[in-house]
């Protein structure tokens, strides 16, 4: 995945590093008051070192400071780096009156709107500074489609680095797979999580090759955004049970669990009553693919576009019966955290 291709354009989508508002549990949105923390700057440099072996033909960043700072730190490790283009379409979703306010305050003050944000993102609306009703997630998906069409046509067969935000990154990934705003919470983007979209030049659908890889930072599996609750299903094609168990710190292994996984998830109690448990699904690629396709709550087009790579982990999280299923990571390297690099399937 480190060379040019004459058959596809690859978008490498990177969420910015940890910021002050991330640490303070505040909504950031399109405000520009948040900056990278000292740890965020350190981690961004580490991400740059992990990405140093990839030749990027073009680089695009959100104009917001936390993304610009991340881009500068990442690109410092690039040799013969491509010029950086600031693009307004990559700014984070606008959240208007929520920006700068703590999550807990917004949840308590705007219970109906917050419920739509979590459960009905396509319907979610807020008034802007002029009092006009806006639909932030829908608008972000429109921007994402326009940006992808522009960049993919401009950089045919190239590797393109895109540094953006949590919400905008998810809009870019999901819209490329033909999904709409209602799917907004079905994937996750951690700080400095790396995702790769492959846009074929002709004759095939877009493929999601990697989602939210964070192994280079020492985080073996992406941390669930909703916290350590619910059930985490780890799909591990062509990984031995003993290896998966050891690598996952002793998580339960189920070799053929399409039925038992379904029963486990169906009977899930309220998330606050259940600590996070992990089930590792091992087997042949076709067996594990079948389990992936049978897991409830995932959009069919997301599953179709996410072919599982042998020897890599894919993670699906069920936080609770009232929370959407979410793919936390796709094709995570088994050795990435040990070697300090980003090793993706060829």
PyMOL commands that set and color helices and strands:
alter all, ss='L'
color gray80, all
select helices_A, chain A and resi 20-23+38-50+65-75+88-90+96-98+103-109+111-119+136-154+166-176+181-183+215-217+241-247+258-266+271-273+285-294+300-304+336-339
alter helices_A, ss='H'
color red, helices_A
select strands_A, chain A and resi 8-15+58-61+84-86+126-127+133-134+159-164+194-200+207-213+231-237+252-254+277-283+312-318+326-333
alter strands_A, ss='S'
color yellow, strands_A
deselect
rebuild
show_as cartoon
